[in-house]
Amino acid sequence: MRYISTRGQAPVLSFGEAMLTGLARDGGLYVPETVPVMTADEIAALAGLSYEEVAFRVMRPFTGDTFTEAELKGAIARAYAGFGHAARAPLKQLAPNHFLLELFHGPTLAFKDFAMQVIGQLFQIELAKQGRRITIVGATSGDTGSAAIEAFRGLDNVDVFILFPHGRVSEVQRRQMTTPIEGNVHALAVDGDFDDCQGKLKDMFNDFAFRDEVGLAGVNSINFARVLAQIVYFFTSAVALGAPHRKVSFTVPTGNFGDIFAGFLAKEMGLPVERLVIATNQNDILDRCLKAGDYTKHGVTPSISPSMDIEVSSNFERALFWAYGKDGAAIAELMDELKTRGTFTVSANAMAHLRDTYDSGSVGEARTLEVIGETLKETGELVCPHSAVGVGVAAGAIERDPGTPMVTLATAHPAKFPDAVEEATGLRPALPPRMADLFERPERVTRVANDLAALEALIRKERRA
Ligand SMILES: *Cc1c(COP(=O)(O)O)cnc(C)c1O
């Protein structure tokens, strides 16, 4: 299996190389040259298997020669052993044809654990084989950072630096990043928003001297291995609801487009997915783009679903690559326009391609709180604000197509966002017992300017040579 860049100008890599490389050297994102297909019989055979076994069967064709079967199986087994639910990604029924896919039973209570725990294991295997050490730098809107720290803390051959927007993550999110005691992890509070953090991360990758000096690696969803691990729960949930004999739709609370793009790949692999519904909060650039055909930045407004406060949605580039018939030059041009002018227009052909697969909707702050309250009243379930954005947008999609089961992804545990949940319901969700002392642990964090030279200097100084 070969991996190519969405901008067409970077070296073609193996899975293992693409995983350790992160951002392609032409600024693009790596994608598999062809998407492996599973037959209806192979999909039907997933029914009743463990999450780990499904993960192995779905991921195996993408990983080529990088890992032996035993290595991949072992990595998957270790990745999910610490989850707080035997099903890993259990489905809960909300209404006759509406289901909630709970993706928050991992160590940091958000769906990011599903991929991060696996790539933590895969990185260890690959680095040991190559005798290499790396510096992981990640940008986070709140949940990627803690998931990455949890996956890489204490490892000898990895230093981890997480950039998060100062003052714009929830207190639980911040404490999960600032309280681990291992010396190889560093939380950096950047004066800026998430797009600034992700922009600086991309600038570091494009500073080839720095990149090579520190052995820079990325675990944001620009890393294809992240997206790959997220394909799995689209399969487990659809099969539980009758696939391949029945079509299923998904609503995905979306920011950087990684999770929903995993759903697109599941569909490309042969899973009968009817619609993929993009759910955004008031930062609705993706919803506006799907409706009007132009991708135009308006500035990010902080919301009660901070993990979706994003305007430069990295993985949308991968969706555009498919929509433009894998024309890397066209994608490079669009991304250049976005960087220089803050906007680009999607061609009519590409829009038709996107609308074949995706619907979209957005939910504002007041409505998000209402949905949390209504969901509790109607079903007894407490949902986090991100999941509530999904539930709110899914309602419209179910009305348009009541015959197809809808799965809404519950992307975080309500206890990660207790203030919003309490405001909506009067109930303050408790952290699971293993995290109950989170608010007593001392914090360790470095405040840093939104400045490339300052960030690079700090990383050079703090990493272990
Ligand atoms: C990261 C995150 C999202 C957005 O996921 P993307 O893959 O960036 O689209 C939504 N909800 C929560 C809780 C998250 O942590």
The ligand as an ORCA input file, in Angstrom:
! r2SCAN-3c Opt
* xyz 0 1
  C     -11.854     16.643     18.160
  C     -13.279     16.696     18.578
  C     -14.308     16.930     17.652
  C     -14.041     17.216     16.198
  O     -13.476     16.132     15.526
  P     -12.727     16.325     14.137
  O     -12.145     15.017     13.791
  O     -11.674     17.386     14.387
  O     -13.733     16.807     13.165
  C     -15.612     16.886     18.115
  N     -15.893     16.660     19.403
  C     -14.926     16.446     20.323
  C     -15.309     16.217     21.736
  C     -13.586     16.444     19.944
  O     -12.631     16.223     20.847
*
